[in-house]
Amino acid sequence: MSQPIAQISAADLSDWLGSPDKQQPLLLDVRENWEFEICKLPGSLSIPMGEIMDRAKTLDPETELVCICHHGIRSQQVALYLKSLGFSRLYNLRGGIHDWSCTVDPSCPTY
């Protein structure tokens, strides 16, 4: 049976990103471009969910990758799709960018 996608909290992701001795993950933001413009995590790559099928081949399946969306639902779907393509080092940001804004970085606007 297939293993579920690992979930990471905003606080744990913040700790990971702030740890200089840990390999940094690719932050894959799958929200629409207009959402990405409202708030984003520094260094994140924007590939809207609707473009993932065409652009997944541009991603390295060996990279640790954190999928991000508004509340964690679209990103979970994208993570499951990437898993079906052979990606194995996947995380879903539980609660999405909204949880990040509420618990880690209040300067990141909510919408």
HUQUI-V760984 format. One record per residue. N is the residue number from 1. RES is the residue in three letters. SS is DSSP state (alpha for helix, beta for strand, coil for the rest). OMEGA is omega in radians with two decimals (999 if undefined). BURIAL is # if it has 9 or more other C-alpha atoms within 8 Angstrom, else .. Layout:
n=[N/N]
res=[RES/RES]
ss=[SS/SS]
omega=[OMEGA/OMEGA]
burial=[BURIAL/BURIAL]
//
This chain:
n=[1/2/3/4/5/6/7/8/9/10/11/12/13/14/15/16/17/18/19/20/21/22/23/24/25/26/27/28/29/30/31/32/33/34/35/36/37/38/39/40/41/42/43/44/45/46/47/48/49/50/51/52/53/54/55/56/57/58/59/60/61/62/63/64/65/66/67/68/69/70/71/72/73/74/75/76/77/78/79/80/81/82/83/84/85/86/87/88/89/90/91/92/93/94/95/96/97/98/99/100/101/102/103/104/105/106/107/108/109/110/111]
res=[MET/SER/GLN/PRO/ILE/ALA/GLN/ILE/SER/ALA/ALA/ASP/LEU/SER/ASP/TRP/LEU/GLY/SER/PRO/ASP/LYS/GLN/GLN/PRO/LEU/LEU/LEU/ASP/VAL/ARG/GLU/ASN/TRP/GLU/PHE/GLU/ILE/CYS/LYS/LEU/PRO/GLY/SER/LEU/SER/ILE/PRO/MET/GLY/GLU/ILE/MET/ASP/ARG/ALA/LYS/THR/LEU/ASP/PRO/GLU/THR/GLU/LEU/VAL/CYS/ILE/CYS/HIS/HIS/GLY/ILE/ARG/SER/GLN/GLN/VAL/ALA/LEU/TYR/LEU/LYS/SER/LEU/GLY/PHE/SER/ARG/LEU/TYR/ASN/LEU/ARG/GLY/GLY/ILE/HIS/ASP/TRP/SER/CYS/THR/VAL/ASP/PRO/SER/CYS/PRO/THR/TYR]
ss=[coil/coil/coil/coil/coil/beta/beta/beta/coil/alpha/alpha/alpha/alpha/alpha/alpha/alpha/alpha/coil/coil/coil/coil/coil/coil/coil/coil/beta/beta/beta/beta/coil/coil/coil/alpha/alpha/alpha/alpha/alpha/alpha/coil/coil/coil/coil/coil/coil/beta/beta/coil/coil/alpha/alpha/alpha/alpha/alpha/alpha/alpha/alpha/alpha/alpha/coil/coil/coil/coil/coil/coil/beta/beta/beta/beta/coil/coil/coil/coil/alpha/alpha/alpha/alpha/alpha/alpha/alpha/alpha/alpha/alpha/alpha/alpha/coil/coil/coil/coil/coil/beta/beta/beta/beta/coil/coil/alpha/alpha/alpha/alpha/alpha/alpha/alpha/alpha/coil/coil/coil/coil/coil/coil/coil/coil]
omega=[-3.09/3.10/3.11/3.09/3.10/3.11/3.08/3.12/3.09/-3.14/3.13/3.08/3.10/3.10/3.14/-3.11/-3.14/-3.10/-3.09/-3.11/3.10/3.04/-3.10/-3.14/2.93/3.11/-3.09/-3.13/-3.04/3.10/3.08/-3.09/-3.13/3.10/-3.13/3.14/-3.13/3.13/3.14/3.04/3.13/3.09/-3.11/3.12/3.14/2.96/-3.13/-3.07/-3.11/-3.13/-3.04/-3.10/-3.13/-3.00/-3.11/-3.11/3.11/-3.11/3.13/-3.11/3.13/-3.11/2.99/-2.98/3.08/3.11/-3.04/2.95/-3.08/-3.09/3.08/-3.10/3.10/-3.13/3.07/3.13/3.12/3.12/3.10/3.10/3.14/3.09/3.14/3.11/3.11/3.06/-3.08/-3.08/-3.00/3.03/3.03/3.10/-3.13/-3.14/3.04/-3.11/3.11/3.12/3.08/-3.13/-3.08/-3.01/-3.06/-3.02/-3.12/3.08/3.08/-3.02/3.01/3.11/999]
burial=[././././#/././#/#/#/#/./#/#/./#/#/./././././././#/#/#/#/#/#/#/#/./././#/././#/#/./././#/./#/#/#/#/././#/././#/././././././././#/#/#/#/#/#/#/#/#/#/#/#/#/./#/#/#/./#/#/./././#/./#/#/#/#/#/#/#/#/#/#/#/#/#/#/#/#/./#/././././.]
//
